[in-house]
Amino acid sequence: MTVIWHGLEDTFLMAWEVWWALVLGFLVSAIVQAWVPRERIEQRLSGRGARPLLTATGLGAASSSCSYAAVAIGKSLFQKGASAASALAFQFASTNLVWELGLVLWVLIGWQFTLAEYLGGILMIVLMALTLRAFVPTSVERDARNHARGATAAGHEHDHGAASEPLSWRRRLTSAEAWADVAANFRGDWRMLYKEIAIGFLLAGFVAQLGNGAFNSLFLGGAPHLVRTVWGAFIGPVIAVLSFVCSVGNVPLAAVLWSGGISFAGVLAFLFADLIVLPIIAIYRKYYGTRYALRIVALMFVTMVAAALAIDAIFAAAGLIPSGPRPSRTDVFGGLAVNYKLFLNVAGLAIFAALFALTIRRGAPAHSCEHHQQHEPAAGGAPATAR
């Protein structure tokens, strides 16, 4: 009972530590999603080459951080003619370059991890584009596109009401309808991610109750630095896959792993791996078929490990990897006090309540947030009917 109590206490304290950052991050994401037309995104991502790849990276960074949403949108773009490289770049950027992820990382374990996450996300996209054909031949990509076109589109679709109107940013800031769209996107993202975030905090709270001996054994605490670095980059994604946690929800557990002694590269590889957790691998198989799914998972794993090791080496050479004693569990989870976090959290709660109240007053949000629901193609390749 004591362990359970301390696990729940640490869960609450970590949520308290980052609540304001989560609300602020989701607010910025909701504004971008509500005020940028979906049609413009799809037009700019169609086709092949460097320009769609760069556009996919930029738009992914400006989108929702939900891994399931990123996969669903990536599939939609792939169906509409975007190359595999552009669709995967969108997914990488949407889960590694988003505002809310970097902000929560900064609050929990420092700006170095935020910078490394962003640079590593860009490097992963470059490595993926350069090595794609070694993993996914043109024939496999063609078959996967045909398979995707026969599957029912499901996932994260926003109704960009105000985005489709030619309003200036000044008019949007004063438009009740425009803010209603923001509120709908804000609520929709929370509906998609609240389980992942809650599980992430719970896992972090209870994993923190393990003794230091467990962490030293898992992360090879007594091994040479190079061995611990390489092992961390390998075991990080494995822990991510087995934990089932993705998106912003894996940041609290990353903080606990860093406190427990995993290497800098291990933290990065763990954060990168939210696109290869087991439920998402099953989605890839249903969307694209087994051959393509296995190949892109292998591609992602290799690029994640390689990017983590490369960023670790660059940061080590530049002296940017945090040195000295690792943060203790108390440092990671923080505590309650009358300080700036109290006022920021109260402000975050007010923003959260106001946006949810706006969606309730104006009716249910015009969203479809069924990222967990999967549909098998009907016989003959016709789309299955959504339940």
C-alpha positions as CSV (number, residue, x, y, z in Angstrom):
1,M,0.0,0.0,0.0
2,T,2.9,2.3,0.7
3,V,4.3,1.7,-2.8
4,I,0.9,2.4,-4.4
5,W,0.5,5.6,-2.4
6,H,3.9,6.9,-3.3
7,G,3.4,5.9,-7.0
8,L,0.1,7.8,-7.1
9,E,1.7,10.8,-5.3
10,D,4.5,11.0,-7.8
11,T,2.1,10.7,-10.6
12,F,0.2,13.7,-9.3
13,L,3.3,15.7,-8.7
14,M,4.7,15.1,-12.2
15,A,1.3,16.2,-13.7
16,W,1.4,19.3,-11.5
17,E,4.9,20.0,-12.8
18,V,3.9,20.2,-16.4
19,W,0.2,21.0,-16.5
20,W,0.6,24.6,-17.6
21,A,3.0,23.5,-20.4
22,L,0.6,20.9,-21.6
23,V,-2.2,23.4,-21.8
24,L,-0.1,26.0,-23.6
25,G,1.3,23.5,-26.0
26,F,-2.1,22.1,-26.9
27,L,-3.5,25.6,-27.3
28,V,-0.8,26.6,-29.8
29,S,-1.4,23.3,-31.7
30,A,-5.1,23.9,-31.8
31,I,-4.8,27.4,-33.2
32,V,-2.6,26.1,-36.0
33,Q,-4.9,23.2,-36.8
34,A,-8.0,25.4,-36.8
35,W,-6.7,28.2,-38.9
36,V,-4.7,26.4,-41.6
37,P,-6.9,24.8,-44.3
38,R,-6.6,21.0,-44.7
39,E,-7.0,21.4,-48.5
40,R,-3.9,23.5,-48.7
41,I,-1.9,20.9,-46.7
42,E,-2.9,18.1,-49.1
43,Q,-2.1,20.1,-52.2
44,R,1.4,21.0,-51.0
45,L,2.2,17.4,-50.0
46,S,1.2,15.7,-53.2
47,G,3.9,14.4,-55.5
48,R,7.6,13.6,-54.9
49,G,10.9,15.3,-54.5
50,A,12.6,17.6,-51.9
51,R,9.9,20.3,-51.9
52,P,7.0,18.1,-50.7
53,L,9.4,16.5,-48.1
54,L,10.3,19.9,-46.7
55,T,6.7,20.9,-46.7
56,A,5.7,17.7,-45.0
57,T,8.3,18.4,-42.3
58,G,7.1,21.9,-41.7
59,L,3.4,21.0,-41.6
60,G,4.0,18.0,-39.4
61,A,5.8,20.2,-36.9
62,A,2.7,22.5,-36.9
63,S,0.2,19.8,-36.4
64,S,-1.2,17.8,-33.5
65,S,1.3,15.7,-31.6
66,C,-0.9,12.6,-31.3
67,S,0.9,9.6,-32.8
68,Y,-2.3,8.0,-33.9
69,A,-3.4,11.1,-35.6
70,A,-0.1,11.5,-37.4
71,V,-0.4,7.9,-38.7
72,A,-3.9,8.4,-39.8
73,I,-3.1,11.7,-41.6
74,G,0.0,10.2,-43.1
75,K,-2.1,7.4,-44.5
76,S,-4.5,9.9,-46.0
77,L,-1.7,11.8,-47.6
78,F,-0.2,8.6,-49.0
79,Q,-3.5,7.7,-50.5
80,K,-3.8,11.1,-52.2
81,G,-0.4,10.7,-54.0
82,A,2.2,11.9,-51.5
83,S,5.4,9.8,-51.6
84,A,6.2,7.4,-48.8
85,A,9.1,9.7,-47.9
86,S,6.7,12.7,-47.5
87,A,4.1,10.7,-45.5
88,L,6.8,9.4,-43.2
89,A,8.4,12.8,-42.8
90,F,5.0,14.2,-41.8
91,Q,4.7,11.5,-39.1
92,F,8.3,12.0,-37.8
93,A,7.8,15.8,-37.6
94,S,4.3,15.5,-36.1
95,T,5.6,13.4,-33.2
96,N,9.1,14.9,-32.7
97,L,9.1,18.5,-33.8
98,V,5.9,19.8,-32.1
99,W,5.8,22.7,-29.7
100,E,4.1,20.9,-26.8
101,L,6.6,18.0,-26.7
102,G,9.6,20.4,-26.6
103,L,8.0,22.5,-23.9
104,V,7.3,19.6,-21.6
105,L,10.8,18.2,-22.1
106,W,12.3,21.5,-21.2
107,V,10.3,21.8,-18.0
108,L,11.0,18.2,-16.9
109,I,14.7,17.6,-17.8
110,G,16.2,20.6,-19.5
111,W,16.6,22.6,-22.7
112,Q,19.3,20.3,-23.9
113,F,16.8,17.5,-24.4
114,T,14.4,19.8,-26.3
115,L,17.2,21.0,-28.7
116,A,18.4,17.4,-29.1
117,E,14.8,16.2,-29.8
118,Y,14.3,18.8,-32.5
119,L,17.7,18.3,-34.2
120,G,17.3,14.5,-33.9
121,G,13.8,14.7,-35.5
122,I,15.2,16.5,-38.5
123,L,18.1,14.1,-38.8
124,M,15.8,11.1,-38.7
125,I,13.8,12.6,-41.6
126,V,17.0,13.1,-43.6
127,L,18.2,9.5,-42.8
128,M,14.8,8.1,-43.7
129,A,14.7,9.9,-47.1
130,L,18.3,8.7,-47.9
131,T,17.7,5.1,-46.9
132,L,14.1,4.6,-47.9
133,R,14.7,2.7,-51.1
134,A,17.0,0.3,-49.3
135,F,14.1,-0.8,-47.1
136,V,11.1,0.0,-49.3
137,P,11.5,-0.8,-53.1
138,T,9.2,1.0,-55.5
139,S,7.1,-2.1,-56.1
140,V,6.5,-2.5,-52.3
141,E,5.5,1.2,-52.1
142,R,3.1,0.8,-55.0
143,D,1.4,-2.2,-53.5
144,A,1.1,-0.4,-50.1
145,R,-0.6,2.5,-51.8
146,N,-3.1,0.2,-53.5
147,H,-3.7,-1.5,-50.1
148,A,-4.2,1.9,-48.4
149,R,-6.7,3.1,-51.0
150,G,-8.8,0.0,-50.2
151,A,-8.8,0.6,-46.5
152,T,-11.3,2.8,-44.7
153,A,-10.0,6.2,-43.7
154,A,-10.2,6.6,-40.0
155,G,-8.6,8.9,-37.5
156,H,-8.2,12.5,-36.8
157,E,-10.2,14.9,-39.0
158,H,-10.9,18.5,-38.0
159,D,-13.6,20.7,-39.3
160,H,-11.6,23.8,-40.2
161,G,-14.6,26.1,-40.4
162,A,-12.8,29.4,-39.9
163,A,-9.7,28.2,-41.8
164,S,-11.7,27.9,-45.1
165,E,-12.7,31.6,-44.9
166,P,-10.4,34.3,-46.1
167,L,-10.0,36.0,-42.7
168,S,-7.0,37.9,-41.6
169,W,-5.2,36.9,-38.5
170,R,-6.5,40.0,-36.8
171,R,-10.1,39.1,-37.6
172,R,-9.6,35.6,-36.5
173,L,-8.3,36.8,-33.1
174,T,-11.6,38.7,-32.6
175,S,-13.9,36.1,-34.2
176,A,-16.0,34.0,-31.9
177,E,-16.4,31.4,-34.6
178,A,-12.7,31.2,-35.2
179,W,-12.1,30.6,-31.4
180,A,-14.9,28.0,-31.4
181,D,-12.8,26.1,-34.0
182,V,-9.7,26.4,-31.8
183,A,-11.7,25.1,-28.9
184,A,-13.0,22.2,-30.9
185,N,-9.5,21.2,-31.9
186,F,-8.2,21.7,-28.4
187,R,-10.9,19.4,-27.0
188,G,-10.4,16.9,-29.7
189,D,-6.7,16.6,-29.1
190,W,-7.3,16.1,-25.4
191,R,-9.9,13.4,-26.1
192,M,-7.3,11.6,-28.3
193,L,-4.4,11.9,-25.9
194,Y,-5.7,11.9,-22.4
195,K,-5.3,8.2,-22.0
196,E,-1.7,8.2,-23.3
197,I,-0.8,11.2,-21.1
198,A,-2.4,9.6,-18.0
199,I,-0.7,6.2,-18.6
200,G,2.6,8.0,-19.1
201,F,2.3,9.8,-15.8
202,L,1.2,6.6,-14.0
203,L,4.1,4.6,-15.5
204,A,6.6,7.3,-14.5
205,G,5.2,7.4,-11.0
206,F,5.4,3.7,-10.4
207,V,8.6,3.0,-12.3
208,A,10.2,5.6,-10.1
209,Q,9.5,3.3,-7.1
210,L,12.0,0.8,-8.4
211,G,15.3,0.7,-6.6
212,N,18.5,2.1,-8.1
213,G,19.8,-1.5,-8.5
214,A,17.1,-2.3,-11.1
215,F,18.1,0.8,-13.1
216,N,21.9,0.1,-12.8
217,S,21.4,-3.5,-14.1
218,L,19.1,-2.5,-17.0
219,F,21.2,0.4,-18.1
220,L,24.6,-1.4,-17.5
221,G,25.6,1.2,-14.9
222,G,29.1,-0.3,-14.4
223,A,30.0,-0.6,-18.1
224,P,32.3,1.8,-20.1
225,H,30.7,5.0,-21.4
226,L,30.6,3.9,-25.0
227,V,28.9,0.6,-24.2
228,R,26.3,2.4,-22.1
229,T,25.7,4.9,-24.9
230,V,25.1,2.3,-27.6
231,W,23.1,0.0,-25.3
232,G,20.9,2.9,-24.2
233,A,20.2,3.8,-27.9
234,F,19.1,0.2,-28.5
235,I,17.1,-0.5,-25.3
236,G,15.4,2.9,-25.3
237,P,13.1,2.0,-28.3
238,V,12.5,-1.4,-26.9
239,I,11.2,0.1,-23.6
240,A,9.0,2.5,-25.7
241,V,7.5,-0.4,-27.7
242,L,6.8,-2.4,-24.5
243,S,5.4,0.5,-22.6
244,F,2.7,1.2,-25.3
245,V,3.0,5.0,-24.4
246,C,3.4,7.5,-27.2
247,S,3.2,11.2,-28.0
248,V,3.7,13.6,-25.1
249,G,2.8,10.8,-22.7
250,N,6.3,9.2,-23.0
251,V,8.1,12.4,-21.7
252,P,7.4,11.7,-18.0
253,L,8.8,8.2,-18.3
254,A,11.8,9.6,-20.3
255,A,12.5,11.8,-17.3
256,V,12.5,8.8,-14.9
257,L,14.7,6.8,-17.2
258,W,17.2,9.7,-17.3
259,S,17.1,9.9,-13.5
260,G,17.7,6.2,-13.4
261,G,20.9,6.3,-15.4
262,I,20.0,5.6,-19.1
263,S,22.4,7.3,-21.5
264,F,21.6,10.6,-23.3
265,A,21.2,8.7,-26.6
266,G,18.9,6.3,-24.8
267,V,16.5,9.1,-23.8
268,L,16.4,10.4,-27.3
269,A,15.9,6.9,-28.9
270,F,13.1,6.3,-26.4
271,L,11.4,9.5,-27.3
272,F,11.8,8.9,-31.0
273,A,10.2,5.5,-30.8
274,D,6.6,6.4,-30.3
275,L,5.8,5.6,-33.9
276,I,6.7,1.9,-33.5
277,V,4.7,1.0,-30.4
278,L,2.8,-2.3,-30.8
279,P,-0.7,-0.8,-31.4
280,I,0.7,1.5,-34.1
281,I,2.5,-1.4,-35.8
282,A,-0.8,-3.2,-36.0
283,I,-2.3,-0.1,-37.6
284,Y,0.5,0.0,-40.2
285,R,-0.3,-3.7,-41.1
286,K,-4.0,-2.9,-41.6
287,Y,-3.4,0.2,-43.6
288,Y,-0.5,-0.9,-45.8
289,G,-0.2,-4.7,-45.6
290,T,2.4,-6.8,-43.8
291,R,5.4,-6.4,-46.1
292,Y,5.3,-2.6,-46.1
293,A,4.6,-2.4,-42.4
294,L,7.5,-4.6,-41.4
295,R,9.8,-2.6,-43.8
296,I,8.9,0.8,-42.5
297,V,9.1,-0.3,-38.9
298,A,12.7,-1.6,-39.6
299,L,13.5,1.7,-41.3
300,M,12.2,3.7,-38.4
301,F,14.1,1.7,-35.8
302,V,17.4,2.0,-37.7
303,T,16.9,5.8,-38.2
304,M,15.9,6.3,-34.6
305,V,18.9,4.5,-33.2
306,A,21.3,6.2,-35.7
307,A,19.9,9.7,-35.1
308,A,20.1,9.2,-31.3
309,L,23.7,8.1,-31.5
310,A,24.7,10.9,-33.9
311,I,23.1,13.6,-31.8
312,D,24.7,12.1,-28.7
313,A,28.1,12.3,-30.3
314,I,27.5,15.9,-31.6
315,F,26.3,17.1,-28.1
316,A,29.2,15.3,-26.4
317,A,31.7,17.1,-28.6
318,A,30.0,20.4,-28.0
319,G,29.7,19.8,-24.2
320,L,26.0,20.1,-24.3
321,I,25.1,16.8,-22.6
322,P,24.1,17.6,-19.0
323,S,27.0,16.6,-16.7
324,G,27.3,16.1,-13.0
325,P,24.8,14.2,-10.8
326,R,21.6,13.1,-12.4
327,P,18.4,14.6,-11.1
328,S,16.9,12.7,-8.2
329,R,13.4,11.4,-8.2
330,T,12.5,14.4,-6.0
331,D,14.0,16.7,-8.6
332,V,12.0,15.1,-11.4
333,F,8.7,15.0,-9.6
334,G,9.0,18.4,-7.8
335,G,6.5,19.4,-5.1
336,L,3.7,21.7,-4.2
337,A,4.6,25.3,-3.2
338,V,3.3,28.8,-3.6
339,N,5.5,29.8,-6.6
340,Y,5.3,30.7,-10.3
341,K,4.2,27.1,-11.1
342,L,1.1,27.6,-9.0
343,F,0.0,30.7,-10.9
344,L,0.9,29.2,-14.2
345,N,-1.1,26.1,-13.4
346,V,-4.1,28.1,-12.3
347,A,-3.9,30.1,-15.5
348,G,-3.7,26.8,-17.4
349,L,-6.7,25.5,-15.7
350,A,-8.7,28.6,-16.5
351,I,-7.7,28.3,-20.2
352,F,-8.6,24.6,-20.2
353,A,-12.0,25.3,-18.6
354,A,-12.8,28.2,-20.9
355,L,-12.1,26.3,-24.1
356,F,-14.0,23.2,-23.0
357,A,-16.9,25.5,-21.9
358,L,-16.9,27.1,-25.4
359,T,-17.2,23.7,-27.0
360,I,-20.1,22.7,-24.7
361,R,-22.0,25.9,-25.2
362,R,-21.7,25.6,-29.0
363,G,-22.4,21.9,-29.1
364,A,-20.1,18.9,-29.6
365,P,-16.9,19.6,-31.4
366,A,-16.9,18.8,-35.1
367,H,-14.3,16.1,-34.7
368,S,-13.8,12.5,-35.4
369,C,-11.3,11.2,-32.9
370,E,-11.4,7.5,-33.4
371,H,-7.7,6.9,-33.7
372,H,-8.0,3.5,-32.0
373,Q,-10.8,2.2,-34.1
374,Q,-9.5,0.1,-37.0
375,H,-11.4,-1.2,-40.0
376,E,-10.6,-4.1,-42.2
377,P,-11.1,-3.7,-46.0
378,A,-14.2,-5.5,-47.1
379,A,-14.0,-8.4,-49.6
380,G,-13.0,-7.3,-53.1
381,G,-11.1,-4.3,-51.7
382,A,-14.2,-2.1,-51.1
383,P,-13.9,0.0,-47.9
384,A,-15.5,-1.5,-44.8
385,T,-18.4,0.3,-43.2
386,A,-17.4,2.2,-40.1
387,R,-19.1,1.1,-37.0
